[in-house]
Amino acid sequence: MDRFLRNILIKDFGTKGQEKLKHSHILVIGAGGLGSPVLYYLAAAGIGTLGIVEYDQVDITNLQRQIIHFTSDLERKKVISAAEKLQQLYPGITIECHEERFTPQNATALVEAYDFVIDCCDNYETKFLINDTCVALQKPFSHAAVLSMQGEVTTYVPGHACYRCIFGEAPATGTMPTSAEVGILGSVAGITGSIQATEAIKYLTGIGELLTNRLLTFDAVKMTFTILDIEPEKTCSCSRI
């Protein structure tokens, strides 16, 4: 109780909210720039079970923003590196390591075991696969993307607009800039991931209003935040479920 007292003191949160987090299962796809703050804040909040999908190893270029990994973790599996830090932060948590890519072959089996999914990946193919899998299984999820000094977040809950309602189809390979080309500020990834973690906690506890049917975007250069209202597309699969 002492560990989570500051959570419990929040209006409408209380011990019931903390119990909900304790018994919740969240799947985080990606343990990099977005996944680092997401995983840290969910573990610190008292989530009972965190699943991590990650196949990559820690590279020196990751350390500028992927704060869950340390210099001593170079060339180690990210999923193992992340799990160790989270276990030290909150020994009561259960970490489920999925050392694999998120693919059409394993997507359903991975997603169906969790209450909420968080998209922390860095490529469009996987983002659309996460969306389509969650829509088909009627699983809520948080989408985010970050590049250079900009970030975006939206939350999908069955019956609301999904990622395809906003963006339609994945862009052709090579037509969109990447962080390897234009860079990414680590703190911007931190802000974006923190919003995702907050959305997950709000969904699980029933507190506040989610970013459903809304896309939050922010520009860290000007420090401006914008919310775009979105309606489910009638031709989109999410509107037919």
Buried (B, 14 or more C-beta within 10 A) or exposed (E): EEEBEEBBEEEEBEEEBBEBBBEBBBBBBBBBBBBBBBBBBBBBBBBBBBBBBBBBBBEEEBBEBBBBBBEEBBEBBBBBBBBBBBBEEBEEBEBBBBEEBBEEEBBEEBBEEBBBBBBBBBEBEBBBBBBBBBBBBEBBBBBBBBBBBBBBBBBBBBEBBBBBBBBEEBEEEEEEEEBEEEEBBBEBBBBBBBBBBBBBBBBBBEBEEBBBBBBBBBBBEEEEEEEEEBEBBEEBBBBEE
